[in-house]
Amino acid sequence: MPTVDENPDFDILYWTGCAVAYDPRAQLTARALVKVLNKAGVNFAVLGDAETCTGLMSPAAPATRRCIRKWRRPTSRRSTRSSRRASS
């Protein structure tokens, strides 16, 4: 990926975010988008080492993993559980 130092005349700044550094799924997404941008001939650059973290919680954090697992369950299971609680 070209950095702003390597390509100062970029048209689009692709801010990847810090998740790309540690999240394998984010890495796959970033690579796929770069392929699309290159194939489309888009003149883009990334900040590279100048990019900072947003401060958002890591998807690897335990609380986040629990939340993700909860909301990945089928909707019908969530609504069934909540309706059982309401009728108890």
CNS distance restraints for C-alpha pairs under 8 A (distance, minus, plus):
assign (resid   1 and name CA) (resid  34 and name CA) 7.41 0.50 0.50
assign (resid   1 and name CA) (resid  45 and name CA) 6.82 0.50 0.50
assign (resid   1 and name CA) (resid  46 and name CA) 6.95 0.50 0.50
assign (resid   2 and name CA) (resid   6 and name CA) 5.87 0.50 0.50
assign (resid   2 and name CA) (resid   7 and name CA) 6.20 0.50 0.50
assign (resid   2 and name CA) (resid  44 and name CA) 7.27 0.50 0.50
assign (resid   2 and name CA) (resid  45 and name CA) 5.01 0.50 0.50
assign (resid   2 and name CA) (resid  46 and name CA) 6.30 0.50 0.50
assign (resid   3 and name CA) (resid   7 and name CA) 6.03 0.50 0.50
assign (resid   3 and name CA) (resid   8 and name CA) 7.94 0.50 0.50
assign (resid   3 and name CA) (resid  45 and name CA) 4.86 0.50 0.50
assign (resid   3 and name CA) (resid  46 and name CA) 4.67 0.50 0.50
assign (resid   3 and name CA) (resid  47 and name CA) 5.52 0.50 0.50
assign (resid   3 and name CA) (resid  48 and name CA) 5.60 0.50 0.50
assign (resid   4 and name CA) (resid   8 and name CA) 4.90 0.50 0.50
assign (resid   4 and name CA) (resid   9 and name CA) 7.91 0.50 0.50
assign (resid   4 and name CA) (resid  10 and name CA) 7.28 0.50 0.50
assign (resid   4 and name CA) (resid  45 and name CA) 5.33 0.50 0.50
assign (resid   4 and name CA) (resid  46 and name CA) 5.91 0.50 0.50
assign (resid   4 and name CA) (resid  47 and name CA) 5.67 0.50 0.50
assign (resid   4 and name CA) (resid  48 and name CA) 7.59 0.50 0.50
assign (resid   7 and name CA) (resid  44 and name CA) 7.78 0.50 0.50
assign (resid   7 and name CA) (resid  45 and name CA) 6.37 0.50 0.50
assign (resid   8 and name CA) (resid  45 and name CA) 7.95 0.50 0.50
assign (resid  10 and name CA) (resid  43 and name CA) 5.23 0.50 0.50
assign (resid  10 and name CA) (resid  44 and name CA) 4.94 0.50 0.50
assign (resid  10 and name CA) (resid  45 and name CA) 5.93 0.50 0.50
assign (resid  11 and name CA) (resid  42 and name CA) 7.56 0.50 0.50
assign (resid  11 and name CA) (resid  43 and name CA) 5.35 0.50 0.50
assign (resid  11 and name CA) (resid  44 and name CA) 5.68 0.50 0.50
assign (resid  12 and name CA) (resid  42 and name CA) 7.67 0.50 0.50
assign (resid  12 and name CA) (resid  43 and name CA) 6.44 0.50 0.50
assign (resid  12 and name CA) (resid  44 and name CA) 4.61 0.50 0.50
assign (resid  12 and name CA) (resid  45 and name CA) 6.58 0.50 0.50
assign (resid  13 and name CA) (resid  44 and name CA) 5.65 0.50 0.50
assign (resid  13 and name CA) (resid  45 and name CA) 5.19 0.50 0.50
assign (resid  13 and name CA) (resid  46 and name CA) 5.73 0.50 0.50
assign (resid  13 and name CA) (resid  47 and name CA) 7.61 0.50 0.50
assign (resid  14 and name CA) (resid  44 and name CA) 6.57 0.50 0.50
assign (resid  14 and name CA) (resid  45 and name CA) 5.92 0.50 0.50
assign (resid  14 and name CA) (resid  46 and name CA) 5.09 0.50 0.50
assign (resid  14 and name CA) (resid  47 and name CA) 7.77 0.50 0.50
assign (resid  15 and name CA) (resid  46 and name CA) 5.95 0.50 0.50
assign (resid  15 and name CA) (resid  47 and name CA) 6.92 0.50 0.50
assign (resid  15 and name CA) (resid  51 and name CA) 7.73 0.50 0.50
assign (resid  16 and name CA) (resid  20 and name CA) 6.56 0.50 0.50
assign (resid  16 and name CA) (resid  30 and name CA) 6.92 0.50 0.50
assign (resid  16 and name CA) (resid  46 and name CA) 7.38 0.50 0.50
assign (resid  17 and name CA) (resid  51 and name CA) 7.49 0.50 0.50
assign (resid  17 and name CA) (resid  52 and name CA) 7.52 0.50 0.50
assign (resid  17 and name CA) (resid  53 and name CA) 6.44 0.50 0.50
assign (resid  17 and name CA) (resid  54 and name CA) 7.10 0.50 0.50
assign (resid  18 and name CA) (resid  22 and name CA) 7.59 0.50 0.50
assign (resid  18 and name CA) (resid  51 and name CA) 8.00 0.50 0.50
assign (resid  18 and name CA) (resid  52 and name CA) 7.05 0.50 0.50
assign (resid  18 and name CA) (resid  53 and name CA) 5.21 0.50 0.50
assign (resid  18 and name CA) (resid  54 and name CA) 7.27 0.50 0.50
assign (resid  19 and name CA) (resid  23 and name CA) 5.47 0.50 0.50
assign (resid  19 and name CA) (resid  26 and name CA) 6.27 0.50 0.50
assign (resid  19 and name CA) (resid  27 and name CA) 7.94 0.50 0.50
assign (resid  19 and name CA) (resid  58 and name CA) 7.23 0.50 0.50
assign (resid  20 and name CA) (resid  24 and name CA) 7.25 0.50 0.50
assign (resid  20 and name CA) (resid  26 and name CA) 5.04 0.50 0.50
assign (resid  20 and name CA) (resid  27 and name CA) 4.90 0.50 0.50
assign (resid  20 and name CA) (resid  30 and name CA) 7.14 0.50 0.50
assign (resid  21 and name CA) (resid  27 and name CA) 7.38 0.50 0.50
assign (resid  22 and name CA) (resid  27 and name CA) 7.92 0.50 0.50
assign (resid  23 and name CA) (resid  27 and name CA) 6.30 0.50 0.50
assign (resid  23 and name CA) (resid  59 and name CA) 7.50 0.50 0.50
assign (resid  23 and name CA) (resid  60 and name CA) 7.82 0.50 0.50
assign (resid  24 and name CA) (resid  28 and name CA) 6.35 0.50 0.50
assign (resid  25 and name CA) (resid  29 and name CA) 6.31 0.50 0.50
assign (resid  26 and name CA) (resid  30 and name CA) 6.08 0.50 0.50
assign (resid  27 and name CA) (resid  31 and name CA) 6.11 0.50 0.50
assign (resid  28 and name CA) (resid  32 and name CA) 6.12 0.50 0.50
assign (resid  29 and name CA) (resid  33 and name CA) 6.17 0.50 0.50
assign (resid  30 and name CA) (resid  34 and name CA) 6.19 0.50 0.50
assign (resid  31 and name CA) (resid  35 and name CA) 6.27 0.50 0.50
assign (resid  32 and name CA) (resid  36 and name CA) 6.37 0.50 0.50
assign (resid  33 and name CA) (resid  37 and name CA) 6.10 0.50 0.50
assign (resid  34 and name CA) (resid  38 and name CA) 6.01 0.50 0.50
assign (resid  35 and name CA) (resid  39 and name CA) 5.99 0.50 0.50
assign (resid  36 and name CA) (resid  40 and name CA) 6.03 0.50 0.50
assign (resid  37 and name CA) (resid  41 and name CA) 6.18 0.50 0.50
assign (resid  37 and name CA) (resid  42 and name CA) 5.19 0.50 0.50
assign (resid  37 and name CA) (resid  43 and name CA) 7.91 0.50 0.50
assign (resid  37 and name CA) (resid  44 and name CA) 7.67 0.50 0.50
assign (resid  38 and name CA) (resid  42 and name CA) 6.00 0.50 0.50
assign (resid  47 and name CA) (resid  51 and name CA) 5.15 0.50 0.50
assign (resid  57 and name CA) (resid  61 and name CA) 6.97 0.50 0.50
assign (resid  57 and name CA) (resid  64 and name CA) 7.63 0.50 0.50
assign (resid  58 and name CA) (resid  64 and name CA) 7.51 0.50 0.50
assign (resid  59 and name CA) (resid  64 and name CA) 5.68 0.50 0.50
assign (resid  59 and name CA) (resid  65 and name CA) 6.42 0.50 0.50
assign (resid  60 and name CA) (resid  64 and name CA) 6.97 0.50 0.50
assign (resid  60 and name CA) (resid  65 and name CA) 6.50 0.50 0.50
assign (resid  61 and name CA) (resid  65 and name CA) 6.30 0.50 0.50
assign (resid  62 and name CA) (resid  66 and name CA) 6.32 0.50 0.50
assign (resid  63 and name CA) (resid  67 and name CA) 6.32 0.50 0.50
assign (resid  64 and name CA) (resid  68 and name CA) 6.13 0.50 0.50
assign (resid  65 and name CA) (resid  69 and name CA) 6.16 0.50 0.50
assign (resid  66 and name CA) (resid  70 and name CA) 6.19 0.50 0.50
assign (resid  67 and name CA) (resid  71 and name CA) 6.33 0.50 0.50
assign (resid  68 and name CA) (resid  72 and name CA) 6.07 0.50 0.50
assign (resid  69 and name CA) (resid  73 and name CA) 6.72 0.50 0.50
assign (resid  73 and name CA) (resid  77 and name CA) 6.90 0.50 0.50
assign (resid  73 and name CA) (resid  78 and name CA) 7.23 0.50 0.50
assign (resid  74 and name CA) (resid  78 and name CA) 6.88 0.50 0.50
assign (resid  75 and name CA) (resid  79 and name CA) 6.25 0.50 0.50
assign (resid  76 and name CA) (resid  80 and name CA) 5.99 0.50 0.50
assign (resid  77 and name CA) (resid  81 and name CA) 6.17 0.50 0.50
assign (resid  78 and name CA) (resid  82 and name CA) 6.26 0.50 0.50
assign (resid  79 and name CA) (resid  83 and name CA) 6.06 0.50 0.50
assign (resid  80 and name CA) (resid  84 and name CA) 6.21 0.50 0.50
assign (resid  81 and name CA) (resid  85 and name CA) 6.35 0.50 0.50
assign (resid  82 and name CA) (resid  86 and name CA) 6.24 0.50 0.50
assign (resid  83 and name CA) (resid  87 and name CA) 6.27 0.50 0.50
assign (resid  84 and name CA) (resid  88 and name CA) 6.25 0.50 0.50
